[in-house]
């Protein structure tokens, strides 16, 4: 009778059981911290959870209906976003040379571009969950970063961070970080190339053309 | 196959549009060459990699594809563990080892990512990141044929990465190529949804991909705690006033 063959599987089971218990303990410890109700953390967590729930229960959005995505973004997300600031930062120095009409055209076109781009991503949400990642040393600050992860049922978690500013109307988002990439920063370089070549009008035109092309492609 | 590649290479080599300002960004001194390679990679991706990956998704059911993806990710834990060790990331290295042990056994050769269910997330690592943690700057941005975006630092890191990749030790070579090919198709298939995003989002996909790559690598080296970019905000600047001559009807 070979003793080893009997003991080895039992040892594996024991090791697996110990690992599992440790994992459960860690998991519970992580789930325990809840953010203070008025904090930017709570705002983001509630907003993200609400948006994910809405998409999960909306067949039209899942089918990629752009009008429905637009409605969701306008009603739920945009009230918490300082889009003027976002556009201003992305346009950078060119903002000073822009007239009031050009400024509102830039804001409008940039918003449409982002909505068109991300409506596709939003429509792919299925059983994703939101999880706050710890952010530290921000108590009392008026400009904070909230770090979250979007956790799909299969595959790696996606890092999604928000930069917020405290205003009289509450906390407002003005930049997003997806997988380590800040949105405003990424658009700034692209925009500056166009601005250097043809000024503000060229940028308005480039964005408008781009949006028209995307609108034509989605129909 | 080789003939097809030649045709692709020749037909795509002239396709890149290089703006007159190319190379003026200090992070990208080789922009002229990079844009050509980028156009070539894009053609290769559109005409060969994407169709193959789509075929794979169409042919193979999702649970099997998940299993294949997890299998290769599990082999990747070897490199993750070694690099976490080089970076003295003790807790990450422990997680990597634990993940590899659990997923290789309970998870049946890595087919199921069991370890993830108790909160052991994968820590993707490579030698380029190790060099970054040791303080080496990324250096100029380069676009490598087939590999895509790299910094010089990360391109050099590919060499040690080859040696920490278990697939490299497979014999005979035929099985190595078969698995390497499968892994390539599997990886491409996981990003089919997102590749359209860059085309949609970007005014100039080359610049968009370059800046996203550089930002992302910097962020990982700083473990997601990189200071956010300094933004030049001037909320009170009054809008410019149009010169009289361009106002419609101004000449009347």
Interface residues (C-beta under 8 A of the other chain):
Chain A: X12 X15 X16 X19 X20 X22 X23 X24 X26 X27 X30 X85 X88 X89 X92 X93 X95 X96 X97 X98 X99 X100 X102 X103 X113 X114 X116 X117 X120 X121 X124 X133 X145 X147 X154 X155 X156 X157 X159 X161 X163 X175 X177 X179 X180 X181 X182 X184 X185 X186 X189 X190 X191 X193 X194 X196 X197 X206 X207 X210 X214
Chain B: X19 X21 X25 X66 X69 X98 X101 X102 X105 X106 X115 X117 X118 X119 X120 X121 X122 X124 X190 X193 X194 X196 X197 X200 X201 X202 X203 X204 X207 X208 X211 X212 X215 X216 X217 X218 X219 X220 X224 X226 X228 X229 X231 X232 X233 X234 X235 X237 X239 X240 X241 X242
